[in-house]
Amino acid sequence: MPDNRTQLPVLFALGFRPLFLAGSLFAVLAIPLWIAAFLGHIELSPAGGWLAWHRHEMVFGFGVAIVAGFLLTAIQAWTGVPALTGKPVLLMAGLWLGGRLCWLFGAPLWLLIPMDLLFLPLVALAIGHSLWKVRQVRNYPIVVMLSLLTLCNLLVLIGLQQDDFFLQRHGAVAALWLIAGLMGLIGGRVIPFFTQRGLGLTEPVNAWPWLDNLLMVGSILVALLMLSGAGLRPSPWQAPIYLALGLGHMVRLLRWHHPKIWTVPLLWSLHLSYAWLALALIAMALWHGGWFGGFSQATHLLAIGGMAGMILAMIARVSLGHTGRPLQPAASMSIAFVLLNLAVPLRVWLTIPMPQTGFWLASLCWAVAFGLYVWNYTAILTAPRPDGRPG
């Protein structure tokens, strides 16, 4: 059905609709595809090889799609400036999809690089334009984060062009930690608000601006350490940085906590994802100090439990709220939240003694979790709001 403002299908009425759906479909397919390729069951060769594809695409394909969809929609509520709708949203979604196809099928670099590189700057431009119109300074750091993500992607693409494994790794891992910074920035605003609203609490948790600013600056510092390559080598002097950030996020989480969150799936899933973020930072501190086994384990604590966990929790809620529906997800979404959180220990720890079993079980949990989102929300994302309002 077309949206009455654009004459395009309602799927393109706001950025979250196509990008949440496409990003989730991509998640369902990408991890099983990667595990099958990793175990030697697929002969297709994407740009840079399978490891380069996996490392890039889970951040700049899956993660960035959801981040962009959220920001392109939330910016209207933050600023009062109308969000992109119709053809610009279709262009954004098409550009994102084009980048994914170019990477997967190994398109020539003269096509892949501009196709993949343009998406984030356009998102940053759209967000920055809305913020500038109302001079909303408090949200300028989001544009900084998007610009740094663009720089990370550029580094990956330069590394791909030069066949430089280390440049690609620096850019992709730095981008993951920048997304962690966005999780901290946005999560610090919405999680206590959602908790208050979801539980009907009368008093919100008072913000601690000094802690919020410290965590944001620390997140950018971590990303820059990764971008430079210093963060990819165990260095005892870095351990206190990660430990301080991890403990800072834990303090935040404890301040937001209320016993009743465990009765509301849309809340405990958010709080648990934030806990994985804090745990990933503490694991990084232990790795730098020489007390924890591997960088990969810490990275996957963040990527699966933190990034993907918060993504699934957020899109399950935002997709209902922004389509004018009650905040009551299908019962099967509770199963999805459980499965995604179960994928964390399966991938991080079971793969050490039982690699193939751990990989496949974690992949199955991940794919079913996002598959349940696609199953429950496709009709919602492709249908008009029941209240008749645009969006």
C-alpha atoms as a printed R data frame, in Angstrom:
    type eleno elety resid chain resno      x       y      z
1   ATOM     1    CA   MET     A     1  0.000   0.000  0.000
2   ATOM     2    CA   PRO     A     2  1.412   3.448 -0.887
3   ATOM     3    CA   ASP     A     3  2.104   6.145  1.687
4   ATOM     4    CA   ASN     A     4 -0.119   9.163  0.998
5   ATOM     5    CA   ARG     A     5  2.803  11.606  1.263
6   ATOM     6    CA   THR     A     6  5.079   9.930 -1.272
7   ATOM     7    CA   GLN     A     7  3.022   7.567 -3.459
8   ATOM     8    CA   LEU     A     8  5.690   4.980 -2.700
9   ATOM     9    CA   PRO     A     9  4.929   1.857 -0.646
10  ATOM    10    CA   VAL     A    10  4.565   2.575  3.058
11  ATOM    11    CA   LEU     A    11  7.776   0.583  3.581
12  ATOM    12    CA   PHE     A    12  9.614   3.779  2.576
13  ATOM    13    CA   ALA     A    13  7.597   6.177  4.749
14  ATOM    14    CA   LEU     A    14 10.402   6.433  7.329
15  ATOM    15    CA   GLY     A    15 13.977   5.175  7.466
16  ATOM    16    CA   PHE     A    16 13.428   2.554 10.157
17  ATOM    17    CA   ARG     A    17 10.981   0.538  8.054
18  ATOM    18    CA   PRO     A    18 13.212  -0.677  5.192
19  ATOM    19    CA   LEU     A    19 16.478  -0.585  7.138
20  ATOM    20    CA   PHE     A    20 15.238  -2.537 10.166
21  ATOM    21    CA   LEU     A    21 13.678  -5.143  7.904
22  ATOM    22    CA   ALA     A    22 16.635  -5.376  5.512
23  ATOM    23    CA   GLY     A    23 19.194  -5.374  8.333
24  ATOM    24    CA   SER     A    24 17.359  -8.168 10.147
25  ATOM    25    CA   LEU     A    25 16.985 -10.259  6.998
26  ATOM    26    CA   PHE     A    26 20.680  -9.769  6.393
27  ATOM    27    CA   ALA     A    27 21.424 -10.937  9.951
28  ATOM    28    CA   VAL     A    28 19.357 -14.097  9.422
29  ATOM    29    CA   LEU     A    29 21.372 -15.004  6.324
30  ATOM    30    CA   ALA     A    30 24.833 -13.617  6.999
31  ATOM    31    CA   ILE     A    31 25.949 -15.561 10.083
32  ATOM    32    CA   PRO     A    32 24.952 -19.046  8.835
33  ATOM    33    CA   LEU     A    33 26.577 -18.135  5.506
34  ATOM    34    CA   TRP     A    34 29.783 -17.103  7.291
35  ATOM    35    CA   ILE     A    35 29.911 -20.250  9.441
36  ATOM    36    CA   ALA     A    36 29.302 -22.452  6.397
37  ATOM    37    CA   ALA     A    37 32.098 -20.640  4.522
38  ATOM    38    CA   PHE     A    38 34.412 -20.738  7.567
39  ATOM    39    CA   LEU     A    39 33.970 -24.507  7.776
40  ATOM    40    CA   GLY     A    40 34.654 -24.903  4.055
41  ATOM    41    CA   HIS     A    41 31.169 -25.618  2.734
42  ATOM    42    CA   ILE     A    42 30.896 -22.668  0.287
43  ATOM    43    CA   GLU     A    43 33.105 -21.897 -2.705
44  ATOM    44    CA   LEU     A    44 31.881 -18.350 -3.429
45  ATOM    45    CA   SER     A    45 34.601 -15.765 -2.799
46  ATOM    46    CA   PRO     A    46 33.419 -12.290 -1.671
47  ATOM    47    CA   ALA     A    47 35.537  -9.152 -1.809
48  ATOM    48    CA   GLY     A    48 38.696  -9.649  0.234
49  ATOM    49    CA   GLY     A    49 37.777 -13.222  1.187
50  ATOM    50    CA   TRP     A    50 35.314 -14.535  3.754
51  ATOM    51    CA   LEU     A    51 37.024 -13.222  6.883
52  ATOM    52    CA   ALA     A    52 37.204  -9.692  5.470
53  ATOM    53    CA   TRP     A    53 33.564  -9.958  4.397
54  ATOM    54    CA   HIS     A    54 32.388 -11.158  7.820
55  ATOM    55    CA   ARG     A    55 34.364  -8.569  9.759
56  ATOM    56    CA   HIS     A    56 33.177  -5.695  7.559
57  ATOM    57    CA   GLU     A    57 29.613  -6.720  6.937
58  ATOM    58    CA   MET     A    58 28.536  -7.440 10.502
59  ATOM    59    CA   VAL     A    59 29.475  -3.872 11.375
60  ATOM    60    CA   PHE     A    60 28.907  -1.842  8.191
61  ATOM    61    CA   GLY     A    61 26.179  -4.076  6.791
62  ATOM    62    CA   PHE     A    62 24.083  -5.261  9.719
63  ATOM    63    CA   GLY     A    63 25.005  -2.843 12.525
64  ATOM    64    CA   VAL     A    64 25.073   0.347 10.473
65  ATOM    65    CA   ALA     A    65 21.723  -0.443  8.805
66  ATOM    66    CA   ILE     A    66 19.964  -0.527 12.172
67  ATOM    67    CA   VAL     A    67 21.837   2.494 13.541
68  ATOM    68    CA   ALA     A    68 20.927   4.492 10.425
69  ATOM    69    CA   GLY     A    69 17.296   3.382 10.493
70  ATOM    70    CA   PHE     A    70 16.988   4.382 14.135
71  ATOM    71    CA   LEU     A    71 18.675   7.781 13.741
72  ATOM    72    CA   LEU     A    72 16.866   8.728 10.529
73  ATOM    73    CA   THR     A    73 13.586   8.170 12.378
74  ATOM    74    CA   ALA     A    74 14.413   9.390 15.897
75  ATOM    75    CA   ILE     A    75 15.814  12.690 14.626
76  ATOM    76    CA   GLN     A    76 12.259  13.902 13.954
77  ATOM    77    CA   ALA     A    77 11.249  13.337 17.591
78  ATOM    78    CA   TRP     A    78 14.456  14.965 18.848
79  ATOM    79    CA   THR     A    79 14.346  18.095 16.689
80  ATOM    80    CA   GLY     A    80 10.798  18.496 15.377
81  ATOM    81    CA   VAL     A    81 12.245  18.659 11.854
82  ATOM    82    CA   PRO     A    82 10.393  16.282  9.487
83  ATOM    83    CA   ALA     A    83 12.371  13.113  8.821
84  ATOM    84    CA   LEU     A    84 13.282  11.869  5.358
85  ATOM    85    CA   THR     A    85 10.455  10.074  3.624
86  ATOM    86    CA   GLY     A    86  9.748   8.509  0.263
87  ATOM    87    CA   LYS     A    87 12.396   8.698 -2.456
88  ATOM    88    CA   PRO     A    88 15.301   9.710 -0.176
89  ATOM    89    CA   VAL     A    89 14.543   6.699  2.043
90  ATOM    90    CA   LEU     A    90 14.337   4.467 -1.036
91  ATOM    91    CA   LEU     A    91 17.705   5.852 -2.180
92  ATOM    92    CA   MET     A    92 19.273   5.176  1.229
93  ATOM    93    CA   ALA     A    93 17.949   1.627  1.342
94  ATOM    94    CA   GLY     A    94 19.033   0.975 -2.254
95  ATOM    95    CA   LEU     A    95 22.522   2.288 -1.558
96  ATOM    96    CA   TRP     A    96 22.827   0.079  1.518
97  ATOM    97    CA   LEU     A    97 21.672  -2.975 -0.458
98  ATOM    98    CA   GLY     A    98 24.023  -2.166 -3.324
99  ATOM    99    CA   GLY     A    99 26.975  -2.141 -0.931
100 ATOM   100    CA   ARG     A   100 26.020  -5.550  0.447
101 ATOM   101    CA   LEU     A   101 25.727  -7.084 -3.018
102 ATOM   102    CA   CYS     A   102 29.040  -5.574 -4.119
103 ATOM   103    CA   TRP     A   103 30.856  -7.066 -1.125
104 ATOM   104    CA   LEU     A   104 29.238 -10.499 -1.331
105 ATOM   105    CA   PHE     A   105 29.762 -11.012 -5.046
106 ATOM   106    CA   GLY     A   106 33.199  -9.405 -5.228
107 ATOM   107    CA   ALA     A   107 32.310  -6.472 -7.478
108 ATOM   108    CA   PRO     A   108 35.205  -4.506 -9.012
109 ATOM   109    CA   LEU     A   109 36.608  -1.959 -6.579
110 ATOM   110    CA   TRP     A   110 35.742   1.007 -8.812
111 ATOM   111    CA   LEU     A   111 32.085   0.104 -8.131
112 ATOM   112    CA   LEU     A   112 32.310  -1.379 -4.629
113 ATOM   113    CA   ILE     A   113 34.185   1.489 -2.978
114 ATOM   114    CA   PRO     A   114 31.859   4.405 -3.880
115 ATOM   115    CA   MET     A   115 28.760   2.257 -3.476
116 ATOM   116    CA   ASP     A   116 29.751   1.200  0.039
117 ATOM   117    CA   LEU     A   117 31.308   4.478  1.138
118 ATOM   118    CA   LEU     A   118 28.430   6.852  0.328
119 ATOM   119    CA   PHE     A   119 25.812   5.500  2.715
120 ATOM   120    CA   LEU     A   120 27.199   6.732  6.040
121 ATOM   121    CA   PRO     A   121 28.062  10.290  4.879
122 ATOM   122    CA   LEU     A   122 24.527  10.687  3.531
123 ATOM   123    CA   VAL     A   123 23.085   9.550  6.869
124 ATOM   124    CA   ALA     A   124 25.408  11.949  8.711
125 ATOM   125    CA   LEU     A   125 24.384  14.785  6.357
126 ATOM   126    CA   ALA     A   126 20.682  14.136  6.944
127 ATOM   127    CA   ILE     A   127 21.114  13.965 10.729
128 ATOM   128    CA   GLY     A   128 23.435  16.983 10.807
129 ATOM   129    CA   HIS     A   129 21.045  19.064  8.697
130 ATOM   130    CA   SER     A   130 18.162  18.462 11.124
131 ATOM   131    CA   LEU     A   131 20.323  19.173 14.166
132 ATOM   132    CA   TRP     A   132 21.739  22.348 12.628
133 ATOM   133    CA   LYS     A   133 18.300  23.732 11.787
134 ATOM   134    CA   VAL     A   134 17.387  23.814 15.479
135 ATOM   135    CA   ARG     A   135 20.970  24.193 16.792
136 ATOM   136    CA   GLN     A   136 20.578  21.086 18.967
137 ATOM   137    CA   VAL     A   137 24.124  21.014 20.273
138 ATOM   138    CA   ARG     A   138 23.646  18.120 22.691
139 ATOM   139    CA   ASN     A   139 23.228  15.710 19.771
140 ATOM   140    CA   TYR     A   140 26.179  16.931 17.708
141 ATOM   141    CA   PRO     A   141 28.315  14.045 19.052
142 ATOM   142    CA   ILE     A   142 26.132  11.697 17.003
143 ATOM   143    CA   VAL     A   143 27.335  13.392 13.804
144 ATOM   144    CA   VAL     A   144 30.912  13.104 15.080
145 ATOM   145    CA   MET     A   145 30.377   9.375 15.662
146 ATOM   146    CA   LEU     A   146 28.908   8.903 12.167
147 ATOM   147    CA   SER     A   147 31.824  10.808 10.650
148 ATOM   148    CA   LEU     A   148 34.307   8.609 12.503
149 ATOM   149    CA   LEU     A   149 32.418   5.522 11.321
150 ATOM   150    CA   THR     A   150 32.838   6.823  7.766
151 ATOM   151    CA   LEU     A   151 36.573   7.209  8.392
152 ATOM   152    CA   CYS     A   152 36.721   3.632  9.676
153 ATOM   153    CA   ASN     A   153 34.950   2.362  6.578
154 ATOM   154    CA   LEU     A   154 37.310   4.348  4.355
155 ATOM   155    CA   LEU     A   155 40.249   2.706  6.117
156 ATOM   156    CA   VAL     A   156 38.767  -0.739  5.531
157 ATOM   157    CA   LEU     A   157 38.220   0.024  1.855
158 ATOM   158    CA   ILE     A   158 41.764   1.371  1.456
159 ATOM   159    CA   GLY     A   159 42.983  -1.815  3.105
160 ATOM   160    CA   LEU     A   160 40.878  -3.841  0.682
161 ATOM   161    CA   GLN     A   161 42.281  -1.938 -2.289
162 ATOM   162    CA   GLN     A   162 45.855  -2.401 -1.046
163 ATOM   163    CA   ASP     A   163 45.266  -5.985  0.109
164 ATOM   164    CA   ASP     A   164 46.330  -4.867  3.591
165 ATOM   165    CA   PHE     A   165 44.816  -7.165  6.214
166 ATOM   166    CA   PHE     A   166 45.820  -4.943  9.135
167 ATOM   167    CA   LEU     A   167 44.237  -1.758  7.778
168 ATOM   168    CA   GLN     A   168 40.992  -3.633  7.215
169 ATOM   169    CA   ARG     A   169 41.077  -5.026 10.744
170 ATOM   170    CA   HIS     A   170 41.858  -1.657 12.319
171 ATOM   171    CA   GLY     A   171 38.925   0.004 10.574
172 ATOM   172    CA   ALA     A   172 36.355  -2.717 11.245
173 ATOM   173    CA   VAL     A   173 37.201  -3.218 14.929
174 ATOM   174    CA   ALA     A   174 37.341   0.548 15.540
175 ATOM   175    CA   ALA     A   175 33.889   0.846 13.955
176 ATOM   176    CA   LEU     A   176 32.520  -1.834 16.263
177 ATOM   177    CA   TRP     A   177 33.745   0.114 19.286
178 ATOM   178    CA   LEU     A   178 32.310   3.338 17.872
179 ATOM   179    CA   ILE     A   179 28.948   1.589 17.684
180 ATOM   180    CA   ALA     A   180 29.530   0.624 21.319
181 ATOM   181    CA   GLY     A   181 29.983   4.347 21.986
182 ATOM   182    CA   LEU     A   182 26.671   5.079 20.266
183 ATOM   183    CA   MET     A   183 25.085   2.341 22.372
184 ATOM   184    CA   GLY     A   184 26.345   4.109 25.466
185 ATOM   185    CA   LEU     A   185 25.222   7.535 24.252
186 ATOM   186    CA   ILE     A   186 21.737   6.556 23.069
187 ATOM   187    CA   GLY     A   187 21.230   3.773 25.609
188 ATOM   188    CA   GLY     A   188 22.045   6.225 28.381
189 ATOM   189    CA   ARG     A   189 19.054   8.287 27.307
190 ATOM   190    CA   VAL     A   190 16.470   5.711 26.293
191 ATOM   191    CA   ILE     A   191 17.007   2.811 28.718
192 ATOM   192    CA   PRO     A   192 16.140   4.765 31.888
193 ATOM   193    CA   PHE     A   193 13.280   6.487 30.027
194 ATOM   194    CA   PHE     A   194 11.898   3.218 28.672
195 ATOM   195    CA   THR     A   195 12.264   1.661 32.120
196 ATOM   196    CA   GLN     A   196 10.347   4.473 33.783
197 ATOM   197    CA   ARG     A   197  7.579   4.390 31.173
198 ATOM   198    CA   GLY     A   198  7.446   0.610 30.942
199 ATOM   199    CA   LEU     A   199  7.083   0.143 34.698
200 ATOM   200    CA   GLY     A   200  4.934   3.219 35.315
201 ATOM   201    CA   LEU     A   201  7.470   4.729 37.708
202 ATOM   202    CA   THR     A   202  6.818   8.267 38.891
203 ATOM   203    CA   GLU     A   203 10.415   9.408 39.242
204 ATOM   204    CA   PRO     A   204 13.046   9.069 36.512
205 ATOM   205    CA   VAL     A   205 16.635   8.194 37.340
206 ATOM   206    CA   ASN     A   206 18.576  11.436 37.622
207 ATOM   207    CA   ALA     A   207 21.304  11.703 34.987
208 ATOM   208    CA   TRP     A   208 24.925  12.117 35.962
209 ATOM   209    CA   PRO     A   209 26.264  14.329 33.140
210 ATOM   210    CA   TRP     A   210 29.859  13.901 34.280
211 ATOM   211    CA   LEU     A   211 29.601  10.122 33.923
212 ATOM   212    CA   ASP     A   212 27.777  10.378 30.586
213 ATOM   213    CA   ASN     A   213 30.467  12.686 29.186
214 ATOM   214    CA   LEU     A   214 33.293  10.556 30.578
215 ATOM   215    CA   LEU     A   215 31.901   7.413 28.962
216 ATOM   216    CA   MET     A   216 31.395   9.165 25.619
217 ATOM   217    CA   VAL     A   217 34.942  10.546 25.558
218 ATOM   218    CA   GLY     A   218 36.301   7.177 26.679
219 ATOM   219    CA   SER     A   219 34.407   5.400 23.902
220 ATOM   220    CA   ILE     A   220 35.931   7.691 21.269
221 ATOM   221    CA   LEU     A   221 39.375   7.124 22.809
222 ATOM   222    CA   VAL     A   222 38.935   3.348 22.600
223 ATOM   223    CA   ALA     A   223 37.867   3.617 18.953
224 ATOM   224    CA   LEU     A   224 40.912   5.759 18.155
225 ATOM   225    CA   LEU     A   225 43.183   3.219 19.883
226 ATOM   226    CA   MET     A   226 41.662   0.503 17.701
227 ATOM   227    CA   LEU     A   227 41.931   2.666 14.593
228 ATOM   228    CA   SER     A   228 45.624   3.281 15.233
229 ATOM   229    CA   GLY     A   229 46.250  -0.406 15.887
230 ATOM   230    CA   ALA     A   230 47.453   0.196 19.448
231 ATOM   231    CA   GLY     A   231 44.251  -1.247 20.890
232 ATOM   232    CA   LEU     A   232 44.743  -4.473 18.938
233 ATOM   233    CA   ARG     A   233 47.923  -5.328 20.828
234 ATOM   234    CA   PRO     A   234 47.865  -6.300 24.526
235 ATOM   235    CA   SER     A   235 49.271  -3.361 26.480
236 ATOM   236    CA   PRO     A   236 49.024  -3.229 30.296
237 ATOM   237    CA   TRP     A   237 48.776   0.580 30.265
238 ATOM   238    CA   GLN     A   238 45.473   0.329 28.365
239 ATOM   239    CA   ALA     A   239 43.844  -2.012 30.889
240 ATOM   240    CA   PRO     A   240 42.770   0.788 33.295
241 ATOM   241    CA   ILE     A   241 41.001   2.636 30.437
242 ATOM   242    CA   TYR     A   242 38.799  -0.345 29.592
243 ATOM   243    CA   LEU     A   243 38.261  -1.219 33.234
244 ATOM   244    CA   ALA     A   244 37.148   2.323 34.093
245 ATOM   245    CA   LEU     A   245 34.722   2.363 31.151
246 ATOM   246    CA   GLY     A   246 33.336  -1.070 32.005
247 ATOM   247    CA   LEU     A   247 32.799  -0.144 35.637
248 ATOM   248    CA   GLY     A   248 31.249   3.181 34.594
249 ATOM   249    CA   HIS     A   249 28.676   1.362 32.465
250 ATOM   250    CA   MET     A   250 28.020  -1.056 35.344
251 ATOM   251    CA   VAL     A   251 27.353   1.870 37.683
252 ATOM   252    CA   ARG     A   252 24.875   3.248 35.154
253 ATOM   253    CA   LEU     A   253 23.164  -0.126 34.849
254 ATOM   254    CA   LEU     A   254 22.823  -0.530 38.599
255 ATOM   255    CA   ARG     A   255 21.295   2.936 38.891
256 ATOM   256    CA   TRP     A   256 18.720   2.088 36.218
257 ATOM   257    CA   HIS     A   257 17.860  -1.316 37.645
258 ATOM   258    CA   HIS     A   258 14.430  -2.109 39.056
259 ATOM   259    CA   PRO     A   259 13.378  -5.641 40.073
260 ATOM   260    CA   LYS     A   260 10.271  -5.459 37.896
261 ATOM   261    CA   ILE     A   261 12.256  -5.158 34.652
262 ATOM   262    CA   TRP     A   262 12.560  -8.960 34.642
263 ATOM   263    CA   THR     A   263  8.814  -9.217 34.049
264 ATOM   264    CA   VAL     A   264  8.955  -7.074 30.883
265 ATOM   265    CA   PRO     A   265 10.859  -8.624 27.912
266 ATOM   266    CA   LEU     A   266 11.283  -5.260 26.165
267 ATOM   267    CA   LEU     A   267 13.119  -4.024 29.277
268 ATOM   268    CA   TRP     A   268 15.232  -6.953 30.476
269 ATOM   269    CA   SER     A   269 16.515  -7.493 26.947
270 ATOM   270    CA   LEU     A   270 17.783  -3.892 26.844
271 ATOM   271    CA   HIS     A   271 19.353  -4.050 30.298
272 ATOM   272    CA   LEU     A   272 21.020  -7.388 29.524
273 ATOM   273    CA   SER     A   273 22.516  -6.090 26.279
274 ATOM   274    CA   TYR     A   274 23.966  -3.135 28.167
275 ATOM   275    CA   ALA     A   275 25.452  -5.570 30.705
276 ATOM   276    CA   TRP     A   276 27.211  -7.432 27.859
277 ATOM   277    CA   LEU     A   277 28.695  -4.108 26.724
278 ATOM   278    CA   ALA     A   278 30.116  -3.512 30.204
279 ATOM   279    CA   LEU     A   279 31.378  -7.087 30.410
280 ATOM   280    CA   ALA     A   280 33.086  -6.756 27.013
281 ATOM   281    CA   LEU     A   281 34.984  -3.714 28.254
282 ATOM   282    CA   ILE     A   282 36.049  -5.529 31.425
283 ATOM   283    CA   ALA     A   283 37.133  -8.522 29.316
284 ATOM   284    CA   MET     A   284 39.219  -6.164 27.172
285 ATOM   285    CA   ALA     A   285 40.837  -4.797 30.346
286 ATOM   286    CA   LEU     A   286 41.670  -8.330 31.448
287 ATOM   287    CA   TRP     A   287 43.073  -9.178 28.009
288 ATOM   288    CA   HIS     A   288 45.309  -6.107 28.008
289 ATOM   289    CA   GLY     A   289 46.451  -7.024 31.503
290 ATOM   290    CA   GLY     A   290 47.255 -10.595 30.444
291 ATOM   291    CA   TRP     A   291 44.519 -12.229 32.531
292 ATOM   292    CA   PHE     A   292 41.967 -13.181 29.863
293 ATOM   293    CA   GLY     A   293 42.408 -15.596 27.014
294 ATOM   294    CA   GLY     A   294 41.575 -13.791 23.796
295 ATOM   295    CA   PHE     A   295 40.802 -10.596 21.961
296 ATOM   296    CA   SER     A   296 38.247 -12.462 19.827
297 ATOM   297    CA   GLN     A   297 36.256 -13.526 22.880
298 ATOM   298    CA   ALA     A   298 36.036  -9.949 24.173
299 ATOM   299    CA   THR     A   299 35.078  -8.701 20.695
300 ATOM   300    CA   HIS     A   300 32.254 -11.222 20.365
301 ATOM   301    CA   LEU     A   301 30.934 -10.383 23.826
302 ATOM   302    CA   LEU     A   302 30.447  -6.893 22.444
303 ATOM   303    CA   ALA     A   303 29.329  -7.821 18.924
304 ATOM   304    CA   ILE     A   304 26.731 -10.474 19.831
305 ATOM   305    CA   GLY     A   305 25.648  -9.659 23.363
306 ATOM   306    CA   GLY     A   306 26.099  -5.888 23.258
307 ATOM   307    CA   MET     A   307 25.538  -4.652 19.714
308 ATOM   308    CA   ALA     A   308 23.199  -7.340 18.385
309 ATOM   309    CA   GLY     A   309 21.430  -7.700 21.737
310 ATOM   310    CA   MET     A   310 20.641  -3.998 21.928
311 ATOM   311    CA   ILE     A   311 19.683  -3.932 18.266
312 ATOM   312    CA   LEU     A   312 17.124  -6.723 18.677
313 ATOM   313    CA   ALA     A   313 15.697  -5.183 21.855
314 ATOM   314    CA   MET     A   314 15.495  -1.704 20.330
315 ATOM   315    CA   ILE     A   315 13.986  -2.653 16.984
316 ATOM   316    CA   ALA     A   316 11.387  -4.838 18.698
317 ATOM   317    CA   ARG     A   317 10.221  -1.778 20.646
318 ATOM   318    CA   VAL     A   318 10.797   1.023 18.132
319 ATOM   319    CA   SER     A   319  9.027  -0.869 15.345
320 ATOM   320    CA   LEU     A   320  5.897  -0.967 17.499
321 ATOM   321    CA   GLY     A   321  6.102   2.580 18.827
322 ATOM   322    CA   HIS     A   322  6.778   4.272 15.500
323 ATOM   323    CA   THR     A   323  4.010   2.373 13.722
324 ATOM   324    CA   GLY     A   324  1.449   3.435 16.340
325 ATOM   325    CA   ARG     A   325  1.004   0.026 17.939
326 ATOM   326    CA   PRO     A   326  0.875  -0.983 21.622
327 ATOM   327    CA   LEU     A   327  4.260  -1.867 23.109
328 ATOM   328    CA   GLN     A   328  3.308  -5.513 23.415
329 ATOM   329    CA   PRO     A   329  5.514  -7.722 21.220
330 ATOM   330    CA   ALA     A   330  4.517 -11.220 20.224
331 ATOM   331    CA   ALA     A   331  5.257 -13.856 22.849
332 ATOM   332    CA   SER     A   332  7.816 -15.454 20.545
333 ATOM   333    CA   MET     A   333 10.002 -12.354 20.795
334 ATOM   334    CA   SER     A   334 10.837 -13.401 24.359
335 ATOM   335    CA   ILE     A   335 12.228 -16.591 22.852
336 ATOM   336    CA   ALA     A   336 14.201 -14.471 20.380
337 ATOM   337    CA   PHE     A   337 15.764 -12.449 23.219
338 ATOM   338    CA   VAL     A   338 16.684 -15.612 25.115
339 ATOM   339    CA   LEU     A   339 18.204 -17.257 22.038
340 ATOM   340    CA   LEU     A   340 20.354 -14.257 21.143
341 ATOM   341    CA   ASN     A   341 21.697 -14.033 24.685
342 ATOM   342    CA   LEU     A   342 22.334 -17.779 24.635
343 ATOM   343    CA   ALA     A   343 24.373 -17.312 21.442
344 ATOM   344    CA   VAL     A   344 26.926 -15.301 23.431
345 ATOM   345    CA   PRO     A   345 28.332 -18.075 25.665
346 ATOM   346    CA   LEU     A   346 28.002 -20.577 22.816
347 ATOM   347    CA   ARG     A   347 30.193 -18.444 20.529
348 ATOM   348    CA   VAL     A   348 32.554 -17.038 23.150
349 ATOM   349    CA   TRP     A   349 33.219 -20.087 25.323
350 ATOM   350    CA   LEU     A   350 31.808 -23.317 23.807
351 ATOM   351    CA   THR     A   351 33.798 -22.791 20.599
352 ATOM   352    CA   ILE     A   352 37.039 -23.202 22.569
353 ATOM   353    CA   PRO     A   353 36.603 -26.912 23.445
354 ATOM   354    CA   MET     A   354 34.055 -27.712 20.670
355 ATOM   355    CA   PRO     A   355 34.614 -25.372 17.708
356 ATOM   356    CA   GLN     A   356 32.180 -26.752 15.140
357 ATOM   357    CA   THR     A   357 29.425 -27.451 17.668
358 ATOM   358    CA   GLY     A   358 29.796 -24.024 19.238
359 ATOM   359    CA   PHE     A   359 29.817 -22.205 15.900
360 ATOM   360    CA   TRP     A   360 26.744 -23.986 14.571
361 ATOM   361    CA   LEU     A   361 24.716 -23.706 17.791
362 ATOM   362    CA   ALA     A   362 25.538 -20.005 18.164
363 ATOM   363    CA   SER     A   363 24.706 -19.448 14.488
364 ATOM   364    CA   LEU     A   364 21.375 -21.269 14.877
365 ATOM   365    CA   CYS     A   365 20.412 -19.228 17.959
366 ATOM   366    CA   TRP     A   366 21.334 -15.978 16.187
367 ATOM   367    CA   ALA     A   367 19.479 -16.815 12.975
368 ATOM   368    CA   VAL     A   368 16.314 -17.979 14.751
369 ATOM   369    CA   ALA     A   369 16.339 -14.880 16.987
370 ATOM   370    CA   PHE     A   370 16.419 -12.464 14.052
371 ATOM   371    CA   GLY     A   371 14.196 -14.775 12.026
372 ATOM   372    CA   LEU     A   372 11.519 -14.394 14.706
373 ATOM   373    CA   TYR     A   373 11.804 -10.629 14.400
374 ATOM   374    CA   VAL     A   374 11.362 -10.839 10.615
375 ATOM   375    CA   TRP     A   375  8.430 -13.238 11.049
376 ATOM   376    CA   ASN     A   376  6.627 -11.035 13.568
377 ATOM   377    CA   TYR     A   377  7.414  -7.602 12.180
378 ATOM   378    CA   THR     A   378  7.382  -7.827  8.365
379 ATOM   379    CA   ALA     A   379  3.625  -7.216  8.243
380 ATOM   380    CA   ILE     A   380  3.990  -4.336 10.733
381 ATOM   381    CA   LEU     A   381  6.807  -2.631  8.838
382 ATOM   382    CA   THR     A   382  5.047  -2.902  5.493
383 ATOM   383    CA   ALA     A   383  1.588  -1.769  6.681
384 ATOM   384    CA   PRO     A   384  0.299   1.756  7.402
385 ATOM   385    CA   ARG     A   385 -0.119   2.942 10.968
386 ATOM   386    CA   PRO     A   386 -3.506   1.825 12.316
387 ATOM   387    CA   ASP     A   387 -4.165   5.362 13.619
388 ATOM   388    CA   GLY     A   388 -3.868   6.788 10.090
389 ATOM   389    CA   ARG     A   389 -0.992   9.104 10.975
390 ATOM   390    CA   PRO     A   390  1.972   9.414  8.570
391 ATOM   391    CA   GLY     A   391  5.115   7.450  9.298
